[in-house]
Structure formats: structure tokens, C-alpha cells
Amino acid sequence: MSDSADQDKPVKKAKTSMTDMRRNARSYALQALYQWQMAGMPINEIEAQFRVNNDMADTDVKLFSQLLQGVSSEARALDDAFSLFIDRSVEDLDPVELAVLRIGTYELMHRLDVPYRVAINESVELAKIFGATDSHRYVNGVLDKLAQKARSAEIVARRHS
């Protein structure tokens, strides 16, 4: 008996974990925000393009949209929040680092359901994938300092648990 019968069975795809779906959302959000920063297109247009041009079945689309809309509408306030902890002007940041810092800052300031360590680690991972060689270290340092200010109660509670 041959194995050809087994070859005809459809392969079941493993269900994507919520962690992976959120990671995909952040990855798409970073790419869309980069495009927004560079091209200056309306964020709604960019979001529509991403939804049409990408398979978002394994993506937390709600988080993708929240990050895009939140970061783009709060960009100035986000820049002000992390600019206290950078060694250059916001305008001198690499565009990828800027988008990553905006996402991380947005999550630290507006997504209290996301633990601060997760917000920082996810941003560091984005910087490792999309950023320059050591940009992940820079992102980590900036967001860690911001977290001390923005999430001080959470950090203190974590130390005492």
C-alpha cells in the first residue's frame, strides 16, 4: 500500500496563539507606521491597504488598528514622553526606531492591560527584526526609563511580590 492516500489529506494548520497574533499585529503596525511617517499618507488609507494586501488571519486585527490609530493620533504626545530619555532630537532618530519607540510608548502609556515588561520586550523584538544593528539596545534603554516613570506603581508592585 502506498502513502499517496496520506498525501491527499489536507494539512491542518495549528491555531495561532494570542501572543503570536499580537506580535503579528505589532509587526504590521510598525510597517504601516513607517509608511505613514515616510509617505505622509492618511493613516486610514494605509490601514485599508494593509488589510487588503496582507493575510491577517493570524493577526490581532483589533490591536493592529488600535496601535495604528492611537500612535498616529497621539504621535506628538508620545514623542514628548520618550524624548526626555533620548540622546538626540526626535527628528534625528532613525525612522524605524521612531516607529518602534512610538509603539512601545503608546503601549506603556495607554495599554495598561499589557504588562510593562511585555511592552518593552515586544518593542525590542521589533527593533531586532526591523531596526539597525544595535537599535534594540537603544529602544530597550529608552523604554525602560520611560516605564520607570509611566508604570512606577506596576514596577513597585512587581518588586514586592
Phi and psi restraints in degrees (value plus and minus 20) as a CYANA .aco file:
   2 SER   PHI    -110.5   -70.5
   2 SER   PSI     147.5   187.5
   3 ASP   PHI    -108.7   -68.7
   3 ASP   PSI     -13.9    26.1
   4 SER   PHI     -83.0   -43.0
   4 SER   PSI     -49.2    -9.2
   5 ALA   PHI     -83.1   -43.1
   5 ALA   PSI     -57.9   -17.9
   6 ASP   PHI     -87.2   -47.2
   6 ASP   PSI     -51.7   -11.7
   7 GLN   PHI     -91.6   -51.6
   7 GLN   PSI     -42.6    -2.6
   8 ASP   PHI    -103.3   -63.3
   8 ASP   PSI     -34.0     6.0
   9 LYS   PHI     -94.3   -54.3
   9 LYS   PSI     117.3   157.3
  10 PRO   PHI     -87.5   -47.5
  10 PRO   PSI     121.9   161.9
  11 VAL   PHI    -102.8   -62.8
  11 VAL   PSI     105.9   145.9
  12 LYS   PHI     -98.5   -58.5
  12 LYS   PSI     111.4   151.4
  13 LYS   PHI    -108.2   -68.2
  13 LYS   PSI     114.5   154.5
  14 ALA   PHI     -85.9   -45.9
  14 ALA   PSI     123.0   163.0
  15 LYS   PHI     -87.0   -47.0
  15 LYS   PSI     114.0   154.0
  16 THR   PHI     -94.7   -54.7
  16 THR   PSI     114.3   154.3
  17 SER   PHI     -91.0   -51.0
  17 SER   PSI     137.4   177.4
  18 MET   PHI     -81.4   -41.4
  18 MET   PSI     -56.4   -16.4
  19 THR   PHI     -79.4   -39.4
  19 THR   PSI     -66.6   -26.6
  20 ASP   PHI     -87.5   -47.5
  20 ASP   PSI     -57.1   -17.1
  21 MET   PHI     -84.3   -44.3
  21 MET   PSI     -59.6   -19.6
  22 ARG   PHI     -89.8   -49.8
  22 ARG   PSI     -58.1   -18.1
  23 ARG   PHI     -82.5   -42.5
  23 ARG   PSI     -62.1   -22.1
  24 ASN   PHI     -82.8   -42.8
  24 ASN   PSI     -60.2   -20.2
  25 ALA   PHI     -82.1   -42.1
  25 ALA   PSI     -63.3   -23.3
  26 ARG   PHI     -85.6   -45.6
  26 ARG   PSI     -58.4   -18.4
  27 SER   PHI     -84.0   -44.0
  27 SER   PSI     -67.2   -27.2
  28 TYR   PHI     -84.9   -44.9
  28 TYR   PSI     -59.8   -19.8
  29 ALA   PHI     -81.6   -41.6
  29 ALA   PSI     -62.8   -22.8
  30 LEU   PHI     -79.5   -39.5
  30 LEU   PSI     -66.6   -26.6
  31 GLN   PHI     -84.3   -44.3
  31 GLN   PSI     -60.9   -20.9
  32 ALA   PHI     -88.3   -48.3
  32 ALA   PSI     -60.2   -20.2
  33 LEU   PHI     -87.9   -47.9
  33 LEU   PSI     -56.3   -16.3
  34 TYR   PHI     -79.7   -39.7
  34 TYR   PSI     -66.6   -26.6
  35 GLN   PHI     -81.2   -41.2
  35 GLN   PSI     -62.5   -22.5
  36 TRP   PHI     -81.2   -41.2
  36 TRP   PSI     -64.3   -24.3
  37 GLN   PHI     -84.4   -44.4
  37 GLN   PSI     -59.9   -19.9
  38 MET   PHI    -103.1   -63.1
  38 MET   PSI     -60.2   -20.2
  39 ALA   PHI    -118.2   -78.2
  39 ALA   PSI     -41.3    -1.3
  40 GLY   PHI      48.8    88.8
  40 GLY   PSI      -0.6    39.4
  41 MET   PHI     -91.9   -51.9
  41 MET   PSI     136.7   176.7
  42 PRO   PHI     -80.5   -40.5
  42 PRO   PSI     116.9   156.9
  43 ILE   PHI     -81.2   -41.2
  43 ILE   PSI     -54.1   -14.1
  44 ASN   PHI     -84.3   -44.3
  44 ASN   PSI     -56.7   -16.7
  45 GLU   PHI     -85.5   -45.5
  45 GLU   PSI     -63.5   -23.5
  46 ILE   PHI     -84.4   -44.4
  46 ILE   PSI     -63.4   -23.4
  47 GLU   PHI     -80.6   -40.6
  47 GLU   PSI     -63.9   -23.9
  48 ALA   PHI     -80.9   -40.9
  48 ALA   PSI     -63.8   -23.8
  49 GLN   PHI     -78.3   -38.3
  49 GLN   PSI     -66.6   -26.6
  50 PHE   PHI     -84.0   -44.0
  50 PHE   PSI     -59.6   -19.6
  51 ARG   PHI     -86.8   -46.8
  51 ARG   PSI     -54.1   -14.1
  52 VAL   PHI     -99.9   -59.9
  52 VAL   PSI     -61.1   -21.1
  53 ASN   PHI    -109.2   -69.2
  53 ASN   PSI     -24.9    15.1
  54 ASN   PHI    -147.6  -107.6
  54 ASN   PSI     125.9   165.9
  55 ASP   PHI    -100.5   -60.5
  55 ASP   PSI      85.9   125.9
  56 MET   PHI    -121.4   -81.4
  56 MET   PSI       1.0    41.0
  57 ALA   PHI     -81.8   -41.8
  57 ALA   PSI     -52.1   -12.1
  58 ASP   PHI    -123.6   -83.6
  58 ASP   PSI      11.1    51.1
  59 THR   PHI    -147.8  -107.8
  59 THR   PSI     120.6   160.6
  60 ASP   PHI     -97.9   -57.9
  60 ASP   PSI      69.7   109.7
  61 VAL   PHI     -83.6   -43.6
  61 VAL   PSI     -54.7   -14.7
  62 LYS   PHI     -82.6   -42.6
  62 LYS   PSI     -64.7   -24.7
  63 LEU   PHI     -84.6   -44.6
  63 LEU   PSI     -63.2   -23.2
  64 PHE   PHI     -72.8   -32.8
  64 PHE   PSI     -69.6   -29.6
  65 SER   PHI     -85.9   -45.9
  65 SER   PSI     -62.9   -22.9
  66 GLN   PHI     -79.7   -39.7
  66 GLN   PSI     -64.9   -24.9
  67 LEU   PHI     -84.4   -44.4
  67 LEU   PSI     -66.3   -26.3
  68 LEU   PHI     -80.3   -40.3
  68 LEU   PSI     -72.4   -32.4
  69 GLN   PHI     -87.2   -47.2
  69 GLN   PSI     -64.0   -24.0
  70 GLY   PHI     -85.9   -45.9
  70 GLY   PSI     -68.8   -28.8
  71 VAL   PHI     -84.9   -44.9
  71 VAL   PSI     -63.3   -23.3
  72 SER   PHI     -87.3   -47.3
  72 SER   PSI     -58.0   -18.0
  73 SER   PHI     -99.0   -59.0
  73 SER   PSI     -42.8    -2.8
  74 GLU   PHI    -128.5   -88.5
  74 GLU   PSI      -8.4    31.6
  75 ALA   PHI     -70.9   -30.9
  75 ALA   PSI     -66.5   -26.5
  76 ARG   PHI     -82.2   -42.2
  76 ARG   PSI     -66.7   -26.7
  77 ALA   PHI     -85.0   -45.0
  77 ALA   PSI     -58.0   -18.0
  78 LEU   PHI     -84.9   -44.9
  78 LEU   PSI     -65.6   -25.6
  79 ASP   PHI     -78.8   -38.8
  79 ASP   PSI     -63.4   -23.4
  80 ASP   PHI     -81.5   -41.5
  80 ASP   PSI     -58.6   -18.6
  81 ALA   PHI     -86.4   -46.4
  81 ALA   PSI     -65.6   -25.6
  82 PHE   PHI    -108.1   -68.1
  82 PHE   PSI     -34.8     5.2
  83 SER   PHI     -84.0   -44.0
  83 SER   PSI     -40.7    -0.7
  84 LEU   PHI     -85.0   -45.0
  84 LEU   PSI     -39.3     0.7
  85 PHE   PHI    -136.7   -96.7
  85 PHE   PSI      -7.5    32.5
  86 ILE   PHI    -129.6   -89.6
  86 ILE   PSI     137.9   177.9
  87 ASP   PHI    -119.7   -79.7
  87 ASP   PSI      -5.5    34.5
  88 ARG   PHI    -173.1  -133.1
  88 ARG   PSI     156.4   196.4
  89 SER   PHI     -96.5   -56.5
  89 SER   PSI     137.4   177.4
  90 VAL   PHI     -77.3   -37.3
  90 VAL   PSI     -59.4   -19.4
  91 GLU   PHI     -83.8   -43.8
  91 GLU   PSI     -43.7    -3.7
  92 ASP   PHI    -109.8   -69.8
  92 ASP   PSI     -22.6    17.4
  93 LEU   PHI     -91.8   -51.8
  93 LEU   PSI     127.8   167.8
  94 ASP   PHI     -81.2   -41.2
  94 ASP   PSI     118.6   158.6
  95 PRO   PHI     -76.9   -36.9
  95 PRO   PSI     -54.3   -14.3
  96 VAL   PHI     -89.2   -49.2
  96 VAL   PSI     -66.3   -26.3
  97 GLU   PHI     -78.5   -38.5
  97 GLU   PSI     -61.5   -21.5
  98 LEU   PHI     -80.4   -40.4
  98 LEU   PSI     -67.8   -27.8
  99 ALA   PHI     -83.6   -43.6
  99 ALA   PSI     -61.5   -21.5
 100 VAL   PHI     -84.3   -44.3
 100 VAL   PSI     -65.2   -25.2
 101 LEU   PHI     -83.1   -43.1
 101 LEU   PSI     -57.9   -17.9
 102 ARG   PHI     -84.8   -44.8
 102 ARG   PSI     -62.8   -22.8
 103 ILE   PHI     -83.6   -43.6
 103 ILE   PSI     -68.7   -28.7
 104 GLY   PHI     -81.5   -41.5
 104 GLY   PSI     -62.2   -22.2
 105 THR   PHI     -85.9   -45.9
 105 THR   PSI     -62.2   -22.2
 106 TYR   PHI     -78.9   -38.9
 106 TYR   PSI     -65.9   -25.9
 107 GLU   PHI     -86.4   -46.4
 107 GLU   PSI     -59.7   -19.7
 108 LEU   PHI     -84.8   -44.8
 108 LEU   PSI     -56.7   -16.7
 109 MET   PHI    -111.1   -71.1
 109 MET   PSI     -50.3   -10.3
 110 HIS   PHI    -141.2  -101.2
 110 HIS   PSI     -30.9     9.1
 111 ARG   PHI    -137.2   -97.2
 111 ARG   PSI      51.1    91.1
 112 LEU   PHI     -86.2   -46.2
 112 LEU   PSI     -34.0     6.0
 113 ASP   PHI     -92.9   -52.9
 113 ASP   PSI     -35.5     4.5
 114 VAL   PHI    -117.1   -77.1
 114 VAL   PSI      96.8   136.8
 115 PRO   PHI     -75.2   -35.2
 115 PRO   PSI     124.1   164.1
 116 TYR   PHI     -77.6   -37.6
 116 TYR   PSI     -56.4   -16.4
 117 ARG   PHI     -87.0   -47.0
 117 ARG   PSI     -54.2   -14.2
 118 VAL   PHI     -88.1   -48.1
 118 VAL   PSI     -64.8   -24.8
 119 ALA   PHI     -77.8   -37.8
 119 ALA   PSI     -64.2   -24.2
 120 ILE   PHI     -88.0   -48.0
 120 ILE   PSI     -69.6   -29.6
 121 ASN   PHI     -81.3   -41.3
 121 ASN   PSI     -60.4   -20.4
 122 GLU   PHI     -84.9   -44.9
 122 GLU   PSI     -58.7   -18.7
 123 SER   PHI     -87.4   -47.4
 123 SER   PSI     -60.5   -20.5
 124 VAL   PHI     -80.5   -40.5
 124 VAL   PSI     -62.7   -22.7
 125 GLU   PHI     -83.0   -43.0
 125 GLU   PSI     -60.6   -20.6
 126 LEU   PHI     -81.0   -41.0
 126 LEU   PSI     -62.8   -22.8
 127 ALA   PHI     -85.3   -45.3
 127 ALA   PSI     -55.7   -15.7
 128 LYS   PHI     -84.7   -44.7
 128 LYS   PSI     -60.6   -20.6
 129 ILE   PHI     -96.3   -56.3
 129 ILE   PSI     -66.0   -26.0
 130 PHE   PHI    -125.9   -85.9
 130 PHE   PSI     -38.8     1.2
 131 GLY   PHI    -110.8   -70.8
 131 GLY   PSI     159.7   199.7
 132 ALA   PHI     -88.6   -48.6
 132 ALA   PSI     151.5   191.5
 133 THR   PHI     -64.9   -24.9
 133 THR   PSI     -76.0   -36.0
 134 ASP   PHI    -128.1   -88.1
 134 ASP   PSI      -2.7    37.3
 135 SER   PHI     -83.9   -43.9
 135 SER   PSI     -48.0    -8.0
 136 HIS   PHI     -82.5   -42.5
 136 HIS   PSI     -53.5   -13.5
 137 ARG   PHI     -88.9   -48.9
 137 ARG   PSI     -60.6   -20.6
 138 TYR   PHI     -83.7   -43.7
 138 TYR   PSI     -69.0   -29.0
 139 VAL   PHI     -78.3   -38.3
 139 VAL   PSI     -65.2   -25.2
 140 ASN   PHI     -78.7   -38.7
 140 ASN   PSI     -67.1   -27.1
 141 GLY   PHI     -82.5   -42.5
 141 GLY   PSI     -64.7   -24.7
 142 VAL   PHI     -85.4   -45.4
 142 VAL   PSI     -69.4   -29.4
 143 LEU   PHI     -89.4   -49.4
 143 LEU   PSI     -52.1   -12.1
 144 ASP   PHI     -83.3   -43.3
 144 ASP   PSI     -63.8   -23.8
 145 LYS   PHI     -85.4   -45.4
 145 LYS   PSI     -61.5   -21.5
 146 LEU   PHI     -83.2   -43.2
 146 LEU   PSI     -60.7   -20.7
 147 ALA   PHI     -81.5   -41.5
 147 ALA   PSI     -56.0   -16.0
 148 GLN   PHI     -78.1   -38.1
 148 GLN   PSI     -53.3   -13.3
 149 LYS   PHI    -108.0   -68.0
 149 LYS   PSI     -69.0   -29.0
 150 ALA   PHI     -98.5   -58.5
 150 ALA   PSI     -46.1    -6.1
 151 ARG   PHI    -146.7  -106.7
 151 ARG   PSI      14.4    54.4
 152 SER   PHI     -77.2   -37.2
 152 SER   PSI     -61.4   -21.4
 153 ALA   PHI     -82.6   -42.6
 153 ALA   PSI     -62.3   -22.3
 154 GLU   PHI     -84.7   -44.7
 154 GLU   PSI     -60.5   -20.5
 155 ILE   PHI     -86.8   -46.8
 155 ILE   PSI     -63.5   -23.5
 156 VAL   PHI     -83.0   -43.0
 156 VAL   PSI     -64.9   -24.9
 157 ALA   PHI     -81.9   -41.9
 157 ALA   PSI     -58.2   -18.2
 158 ARG   PHI     -86.1   -46.1
 158 ARG   PSI     -58.4   -18.4
 159 ARG   PHI     -86.8   -46.8
 159 ARG   PSI     -50.8   -10.8
 160 HIS   PHI    -114.9   -74.9
 160 HIS   PSI     -15.6    24.4
